[in-house]
């Protein structure tokens, strides 16, 4: 009888551990996608403010184009899918953009100031969703291009 109780306790503890490990993996998937995205947003803004040189010329602006399962880093005032200098960043297979509330699914940072070109208050957020758990996190930007919250 005592042996059965010990086995039951061990089974319960193992079950709790498995649930915690799976939950951590899902959280890591979403966090592991958001952290590099935030870094890329800041990097594109910094390039615009510094006037980074691409192919021997100073680019006037830098931006990011968002699709459901990836985002594209680009240089210039407008996204051109055929530009060979674009850098495509795929999202983790368990994460997708849930909502893209940006004009044309694009953020463009202006030269020198780094402000968001064509900023609209009601169109300044990105929401990512972890597919398995349904957990979402939203990134909000202000007109200066500063990320004001990630929640």
FENWO-V201818 format. One record per helix or strand of 2 or more residues. SS is the DSSP state (H for helix, E for strand). FROM is the first residue (numbers start at 1). TO is the last residue. Records with the same first field share a line. If there is no record, write none. Layout:
SS=FROM-TO, FROM-TO
//
This chain:
H=2-50, 103-105
E=53-54, 57-58, 61-66, 70-75, 87-90, 95-101, 106-110, 125-130, 136-141, 147-150
//
